Amino acid sequence: MMRYLPIFEPGRVRFVGAATVRYADIMLNKRAIFLSASGDSVVFQAHGRQVGLVFFRHPWSGRVIVKINGTVHEAELYSAESRHWVCEFDLPPSGLATIQVGSMASRSQAAQGMEVWLEAAYVSDYRTCEVPELIAQRVAASPLAGLQINQLTDVFKWYDYTWRDALARLACSPDYVPPDFVHRKAWEWAQCVYGLEVLGAIRPDHRALGVGVGWEPLSYFFANLVDYVVATDLYPVKSHRSETGAREGDPEILENPDKYAPFPYRCDRIAFKRMDGKRLEFPDESFDFVWSCSSIEHFGGHTGAAMSMREIGRVLKPGGVAAIITEYVLPDPDTRQHALFDAEYFNLRHLYEYLVRPASSLRLVQNIDFSIPDYYVRRVCRLPEEAVAPHQGINKPHIVLRSPSGALHTSVALFFRKEA
């Protein structure tokens, strides 16, 4: 397990020098411990195998010095671009460790200050390097072989006839062509259909549940193929996103689903309901498959996603399939370390802790392929200014994105089956 430390609760930390808590919307928790000069530090205690310290890096950052029971570590925080960053350190094997975090001048001549912003701290019973093995332990005893469906966005799927057929039958995507004229949202929809068909989940007698689906085409598509579909979302009042093309959130779909249908569909086989993905209002074992595409990360951060995964596991029938597609934070392309951090999207540790681990009855149908061509990592689209790529004159593949948090992310598809 990993546990966040209550570093903002009174009496949990000791401030040295001018160290203080400052409030700022850009911080993960809207606040951070602020160190600005040599001698400023914060001291707290923790126990576990590894501690993670989440910092905000920017042009005014300095170096951070971390002392753990007297052992000294240093890390450069200066960055020409703002980003959230985690540094992890091993803890002593037993007892409480005293951790002191301080500020030092940067070694970079470009640094404009020596600030250290500590946004969060967590401890874990496992190291990040152990996560691949922990994920492998959650794979079904007889994993799916031959076809890879648990993977990061895979542009080579556009060369797979069967996968392209799934995309064509959805009839709601431009005719994307690799390498540059591609979009991960089209990949998500086609991957969802493709994976569910490979696993035999789409059948005329099956019932399906969509979680956080907005008005995406998959709800209508499945209504033509299965016995019944329930499509759920919060469906709040009209928002900027729902009125500018984002397939989510518009409450009008509850009364007028025909308005959003991309093709003819069996209206007697589908119901749109307002529902929180963390509290699915259905009896246990109600559905043969559940799907959710790029929404679970918005259910209240990582802990909200974990709640939703437990609910999805609960409402699935034994042998049922869950198709979860979400945002995955890639390692830093230069260091290859899993150091980039986002409060909602999932890095390697978060993927295991909040998606794979929570639902004890679900097993991955196969291990996850975390590979992605370096070409797309280097051709990153910056949000929000390049969000419309590869359209409107922005000739970049919409595969890897740089979020406002500074994290590089792409999509990851995860298919689970509920144990009988």
C-alpha positions as CSV (number, residue, x, y, z in Angstrom):
1,M,0.0,0.0,0.0
2,M,0.9,3.6,-0.3
3,R,-0.3,6.3,2.1
4,Y,-0.1,10.1,1.9
5,L,1.3,11.7,4.9
6,P,-0.7,14.5,6.7
7,I,2.0,17.1,6.3
8,F,-0.5,20.0,6.4
9,E,-2.1,18.9,9.7
10,P,-1.1,21.0,12.7
11,G,1.6,19.3,14.8
12,R,2.5,16.8,12.1
13,V,5.6,18.7,10.9
14,R,8.2,21.0,12.4
15,F,9.2,24.2,10.5
16,V,12.7,25.5,10.7
17,G,13.8,29.0,9.7
18,A,11.2,30.8,7.5
19,A,9.6,27.6,6.3
20,T,5.8,28.0,6.0
21,V,2.7,26.8,4.3
22,R,1.5,28.9,1.3
23,Y,-1.7,28.7,-0.7
24,A,-1.7,28.7,-4.5
25,D,-4.2,27.3,-7.0
26,I,-1.4,25.8,-9.2
27,M,-0.4,23.4,-6.4
28,L,-1.8,19.9,-6.3
29,N,-3.6,20.5,-3.0
30,K,-3.9,24.2,-3.5
31,R,-1.2,24.6,-0.9
32,A,2.4,23.6,-0.3
33,I,5.2,23.9,2.2
34,F,7.4,26.8,1.0
35,L,11.2,27.0,1.6
36,S,13.0,29.9,0.1
37,A,16.5,30.3,1.7
38,S,19.4,28.2,3.1
39,G,18.4,27.1,6.5
40,D,14.8,26.8,5.7
41,S,13.5,23.2,6.2
42,V,10.6,21.1,7.4
43,V,10.9,17.9,9.5
44,F,8.5,15.0,9.8
45,Q,8.5,11.3,10.5
46,A,7.4,8.3,8.5
47,H,7.9,4.5,8.3
48,G,7.7,2.2,5.3
49,R,10.0,1.0,2.5
50,Q,10.0,4.1,0.3
51,V,9.0,7.8,0.7
52,G,7.9,9.9,-2.2
53,L,8.2,13.7,-2.0
54,V,6.2,15.7,-4.6
55,F,7.7,19.0,-5.6
56,F,6.7,21.8,-7.9
57,R,9.6,22.6,-10.2
58,H,9.9,25.9,-12.1
59,P,12.5,28.5,-13.2
60,W,12.8,29.9,-9.6
61,S,13.5,26.4,-8.0
62,G,16.7,25.6,-6.3
63,R,18.1,22.3,-5.1
64,V,16.4,20.2,-2.4
65,I,18.4,18.5,0.3
66,V,16.7,15.5,2.0
67,K,18.1,14.0,5.2
68,I,16.7,10.6,6.3
69,N,18.1,9.6,9.7
70,G,21.2,11.5,8.8
71,T,21.7,10.1,5.3
72,V,21.9,13.0,2.9
73,H,20.3,13.1,-0.6
74,E,20.2,16.0,-3.1
75,A,18.0,16.6,-6.1
76,E,18.0,19.5,-8.6
77,L,14.5,21.1,-8.9
78,Y,15.3,23.9,-11.4
79,S,13.2,23.4,-14.6
80,A,12.8,25.8,-17.5
81,E,9.1,24.7,-17.6
82,S,6.8,24.3,-14.6
83,R,5.9,20.7,-13.7
84,H,5.0,18.5,-10.7
85,W,7.8,16.1,-9.9
86,V,8.2,13.2,-7.4
87,C,11.5,12.1,-5.9
88,E,11.5,8.7,-4.1
89,F,14.0,7.6,-1.4
90,D,14.4,4.3,0.5
91,L,13.6,4.3,4.2
92,P,15.4,2.4,6.9
93,P,14.1,-1.2,7.3
94,S,12.6,-0.7,10.7
95,G,11.2,2.0,13.0
96,L,10.3,5.6,12.4
97,A,12.5,7.6,10.1
98,T,13.1,11.3,10.6
99,I,12.9,13.2,7.3
100,Q,14.2,16.7,6.9
101,V,13.6,18.6,3.6
102,G,15.6,21.8,3.0
103,S,16.5,24.3,0.4
104,M,19.8,25.0,-1.4
105,A,20.9,27.1,-4.3
106,S,20.6,25.5,-7.7
107,R,23.7,24.5,-9.7
108,S,22.0,25.9,-12.8
109,Q,23.1,29.4,-13.8
110,A,19.6,29.8,-15.3
111,A,17.9,29.4,-12.0
112,Q,16.2,32.6,-10.8
113,G,15.8,31.6,-7.2
114,M,16.2,28.7,-4.7
115,E,12.6,28.0,-3.9
116,V,11.4,24.5,-2.8
117,W,7.7,23.8,-2.9
118,L,6.8,20.5,-1.2
119,E,3.3,19.6,-2.3
120,A,2.8,16.1,-0.9
121,A,4.6,13.2,0.7
122,Y,3.7,9.5,0.7
123,V,5.1,6.3,2.0
124,S,4.8,2.9,0.4
125,D,5.3,-0.7,1.3
126,Y,6.8,-1.4,-2.1
127,R,9.2,0.4,-4.4
128,T,8.2,1.7,-7.8
129,C,10.7,-0.7,-9.5
130,E,8.7,-3.5,-8.0
131,V,5.4,-2.4,-9.5
132,P,5.7,-4.4,-12.8
133,E,6.0,-7.6,-10.8
134,L,3.0,-6.6,-8.6
135,I,0.9,-6.0,-11.8
136,A,2.0,-9.3,-13.2
137,Q,0.6,-11.0,-10.0
138,R,-2.8,-9.6,-10.8
139,V,-3.0,-11.2,-14.3
140,A,-5.4,-14.0,-14.8
141,A,-4.1,-17.6,-14.5
142,S,-4.7,-18.2,-18.2
143,P,-3.8,-14.9,-19.8
144,L,-4.9,-13.9,-23.3
145,A,-2.1,-14.6,-25.7
146,G,-1.4,-13.7,-29.3
147,L,-3.3,-10.4,-29.4
148,Q,-2.3,-7.4,-27.2
149,I,-5.2,-5.3,-25.9
150,N,-3.8,-4.2,-22.5
151,Q,-1.4,-1.5,-23.7
152,L,-0.6,2.2,-24.3
153,T,-1.9,3.9,-27.4
154,D,-0.8,1.8,-30.2
155,V,-0.7,3.5,-33.6
156,F,0.2,0.2,-35.3
157,K,-3.4,-0.9,-34.7
158,W,-4.3,1.3,-37.7
159,Y,-2.5,-1.4,-39.8
160,D,-4.6,-4.2,-38.2
161,Y,-7.6,-5.0,-40.4
162,T,-9.8,-6.3,-37.6
163,W,-9.1,-3.3,-35.4
164,R,-9.8,-0.9,-38.3
165,D,-13.0,-2.7,-39.0
166,A,-14.1,-1.9,-35.4
167,L,-13.3,1.7,-36.0
168,A,-15.1,1.8,-39.3
169,R,-18.3,0.3,-37.7
170,L,-18.3,3.0,-35.1
171,A,-18.7,5.4,-38.0
172,C,-17.7,8.5,-36.0
173,S,-14.1,9.1,-36.7
174,P,-12.1,10.7,-39.5
175,D,-10.0,8.4,-41.7
176,Y,-6.9,8.8,-39.6
177,V,-3.6,7.6,-41.1
178,P,-0.3,7.1,-39.3
179,P,2.2,8.4,-38.5
180,D,1.0,12.0,-37.9
181,F,-2.7,12.2,-38.7
182,V,-3.9,10.1,-35.8
183,H,-5.9,10.8,-32.6
184,R,-5.8,8.8,-29.4
185,K,-9.6,9.3,-28.8
186,A,-10.4,7.3,-31.9
187,W,-8.0,4.7,-30.8
188,E,-9.7,4.5,-27.4
189,W,-13.1,3.9,-28.9
190,A,-11.9,1.3,-31.4
191,Q,-9.7,-0.4,-28.8
192,C,-12.7,-0.7,-26.4
193,V,-14.8,-2.4,-29.1
194,Y,-11.9,-4.5,-30.4
195,G,-10.9,-5.8,-26.9
196,L,-14.5,-6.6,-25.9
197,E,-15.1,-8.5,-29.1
198,V,-11.8,-10.4,-28.6
199,L,-12.9,-11.4,-25.1
200,G,-16.4,-12.5,-26.3
201,A,-18.2,-9.9,-24.2
202,I,-20.4,-8.4,-26.9
203,R,-23.3,-10.8,-27.3
204,P,-27.1,-10.4,-28.0
205,D,-28.0,-11.6,-24.5
206,H,-25.6,-9.4,-22.6
207,R,-26.3,-6.3,-20.5
208,A,-23.7,-3.5,-20.6
209,L,-22.9,-0.6,-18.3
210,G,-21.1,2.6,-19.3
211,V,-19.5,4.6,-16.5
212,G,-18.8,8.3,-17.1
213,V,-19.7,8.0,-20.8
214,G,-21.2,11.4,-21.6
215,W,-22.5,11.2,-25.1
216,E,-19.7,9.2,-26.7
217,P,-20.8,6.9,-29.6
218,L,-20.0,3.6,-27.8
219,S,-23.3,3.7,-25.9
220,Y,-25.3,3.8,-29.1
221,F,-23.0,1.3,-30.8
222,F,-23.5,-1.3,-28.0
223,A,-27.3,-0.7,-28.0
224,N,-27.3,-2.2,-31.5
225,L,-25.5,-5.3,-30.4
226,V,-26.5,-6.3,-26.9
227,D,-29.7,-6.9,-24.9
228,Y,-29.6,-3.7,-23.0
229,V,-27.2,-0.7,-22.2
230,V,-27.3,1.6,-19.3
231,A,-25.1,4.7,-19.9
232,T,-24.3,6.8,-16.9
233,D,-22.6,10.1,-16.1
234,L,-23.1,13.0,-13.7
235,Y,-24.7,14.9,-16.6
236,P,-24.4,18.3,-14.8
237,V,-25.7,21.6,-16.1
238,K,-24.3,22.7,-19.5
239,S,-20.6,23.5,-19.3
240,H,-18.0,25.0,-21.6
241,R,-16.7,21.5,-22.4
242,S,-20.1,20.1,-23.3
243,E,-20.9,23.0,-25.5
244,T,-17.6,23.0,-27.4
245,G,-17.6,19.5,-28.6
246,A,-16.4,17.4,-25.6
247,R,-18.6,14.3,-25.5
248,E,-19.5,14.6,-21.9
249,G,-21.7,16.3,-19.4
250,D,-24.7,17.7,-21.4
251,P,-27.8,16.9,-19.3
252,E,-30.1,17.2,-22.4
253,I,-29.1,13.7,-23.4
254,L,-31.3,12.4,-20.5
255,E,-34.4,13.7,-22.2
256,N,-33.3,13.7,-25.9
257,P,-30.7,11.0,-26.6
258,D,-31.6,11.1,-30.3
259,K,-29.9,14.5,-30.6
260,Y,-26.5,13.0,-29.9
261,A,-26.8,9.7,-31.8
262,P,-24.1,9.5,-34.5
263,F,-26.1,6.7,-36.3
264,P,-29.5,4.9,-36.1
265,Y,-29.8,2.9,-32.9
266,R,-32.3,0.7,-31.0
267,C,-33.7,3.2,-28.7
268,D,-35.6,0.6,-26.7
269,R,-32.3,-1.1,-25.7
270,I,-30.6,1.9,-24.0
271,A,-31.2,4.2,-21.0
272,F,-29.2,7.2,-20.0
273,K,-29.0,7.8,-16.3
274,R,-27.5,10.5,-14.0
275,M,-25.2,8.6,-11.7
276,D,-21.9,9.0,-9.8
277,G,-19.3,6.5,-11.0
278,K,-18.2,6.0,-7.4
279,R,-21.6,4.9,-6.3
280,L,-23.2,2.7,-8.9
281,E,-26.9,2.3,-8.0
282,F,-27.3,-1.3,-9.2
283,P,-27.4,-4.7,-7.4
284,D,-24.4,-6.9,-7.3
285,E,-23.6,-8.9,-10.4
286,S,-25.9,-6.9,-12.7
287,F,-23.9,-6.6,-15.9
288,D,-21.9,-8.8,-18.3
289,F,-19.5,-6.0,-19.2
290,V,-18.7,-2.5,-18.1
291,W,-16.7,0.1,-20.0
292,S,-15.3,3.5,-19.2
293,C,-13.1,5.6,-21.6
294,S,-11.0,8.5,-20.3
295,S,-13.4,9.4,-17.5
296,I,-12.4,7.5,-14.3
297,E,-9.5,9.9,-13.8
298,H,-12.0,12.7,-13.2
299,F,-14.0,10.9,-10.4
300,G,-12.3,12.8,-7.7
301,G,-8.6,12.0,-8.3
302,H,-6.9,8.8,-7.6
303,T,-9.0,7.8,-4.5
304,G,-12.2,8.4,-6.5
305,A,-10.9,6.1,-9.3
306,A,-10.2,3.4,-6.7
307,M,-13.8,3.7,-5.4
308,S,-15.1,3.3,-8.9
309,M,-13.0,0.3,-9.6
310,R,-14.5,-1.5,-6.5
311,E,-18.0,-0.6,-7.7
312,I,-17.3,-1.9,-11.2
313,G,-16.1,-5.1,-9.7
314,R,-19.2,-5.4,-7.6
315,V,-21.8,-4.9,-10.4
316,L,-20.0,-7.2,-12.8
317,K,-21.2,-10.8,-13.1
318,P,-18.7,-13.6,-12.5
319,G,-16.8,-14.0,-15.8
320,G,-17.8,-10.5,-16.9
321,V,-15.4,-8.0,-18.5
322,A,-14.4,-4.5,-17.5
323,A,-12.8,-2.3,-20.2
324,I,-11.1,0.7,-18.5
325,I,-9.3,3.2,-20.6
326,T,-7.7,6.2,-19.0
327,E,-4.7,8.6,-18.9
328,Y,-1.2,7.2,-18.2
329,V,1.7,9.4,-17.2
330,L,4.8,8.4,-19.1
331,P,8.3,8.3,-17.6
332,D,10.5,11.3,-18.1
333,P,11.8,10.9,-21.7
334,D,15.4,12.0,-20.7
335,T,15.9,10.1,-17.4
336,R,13.4,7.3,-18.0
337,Q,12.4,7.7,-14.3
338,H,8.7,7.6,-13.2
339,A,9.0,11.1,-11.8
340,L,6.4,13.1,-13.6
341,F,3.3,13.6,-11.4
342,D,-0.3,14.5,-12.0
343,A,-3.1,14.7,-9.4
344,E,-5.6,12.9,-11.6
345,Y,-3.7,10.9,-14.2
346,F,-1.9,7.7,-13.4
347,N,1.8,7.1,-13.3
348,L,3.1,3.5,-12.9
349,R,2.7,3.5,-9.2
350,H,-0.8,5.1,-9.3
351,L,-1.9,2.7,-12.0
352,Y,-1.3,-0.3,-9.8
353,E,-2.4,1.3,-6.5
354,Y,-5.7,2.9,-7.7
355,L,-6.8,0.8,-10.7
356,V,-5.3,-2.7,-10.6
357,R,-5.2,-3.3,-6.9
358,P,-8.6,-2.0,-5.5
359,A,-11.1,-4.5,-7.0
360,S,-10.0,-7.8,-5.5
361,S,-12.3,-9.9,-7.8
362,L,-10.9,-8.5,-11.1
363,R,-7.9,-9.9,-12.9
364,L,-6.1,-8.4,-15.9
365,V,-6.7,-10.6,-18.9
366,Q,-3.0,-10.2,-19.8
367,N,0.0,-8.2,-18.7
368,I,0.3,-4.5,-19.8
369,D,2.5,-3.5,-22.7
370,F,4.0,-0.1,-21.6
371,S,5.9,0.5,-24.8
372,I,5.3,3.5,-27.1
373,P,7.4,4.7,-30.0
374,D,9.8,7.5,-29.0
375,Y,8.7,9.3,-32.1
376,Y,5.4,10.2,-30.4
377,V,7.0,11.1,-27.1
378,R,9.1,13.6,-29.0
379,R,6.1,14.9,-31.0
380,V,4.2,15.9,-27.9
381,C,1.1,18.1,-28.1
382,R,1.0,20.8,-25.5
383,L,-2.3,21.4,-23.7
384,P,-4.3,23.5,-24.0
385,E,-2.9,25.4,-27.0
386,E,-2.4,22.3,-29.2
387,A,-5.5,20.3,-28.0
388,V,-7.1,20.4,-31.5
389,A,-4.2,18.5,-33.2
390,P,-4.0,16.9,-35.7
391,H,-6.6,19.3,-37.1
392,Q,-6.9,23.1,-37.7
393,G,-3.4,23.4,-39.0
394,I,-1.6,21.8,-36.0
395,N,0.2,19.0,-37.8
396,K,1.0,16.8,-34.8
397,P,-0.2,13.4,-33.9
398,H,-2.6,13.6,-31.0
399,I,-1.0,10.6,-29.2
400,V,1.2,12.0,-26.4
401,L,0.2,15.2,-24.6
402,R,1.9,17.5,-22.2
403,S,-0.7,18.5,-19.5
404,P,-0.7,21.8,-17.6
405,S,0.8,19.9,-14.7
406,G,3.9,19.2,-16.8
407,A,3.2,15.4,-17.1
408,L,3.5,13.6,-20.4
409,H,0.5,11.4,-20.8
410,T,-1.2,9.1,-23.3
411,S,-4.0,6.6,-23.1
412,V,-3.8,3.1,-21.6
413,A,-6.3,0.3,-22.1
414,L,-6.9,-2.1,-19.3
415,F,-9.2,-5.2,-19.7
416,F,-10.2,-7.2,-16.7
417,R,-12.3,-10.3,-16.1
418,K,-14.1,-11.0,-12.9
419,E,-13.2,-14.2,-11.3
420,A,-15.9,-16.8,-11.1
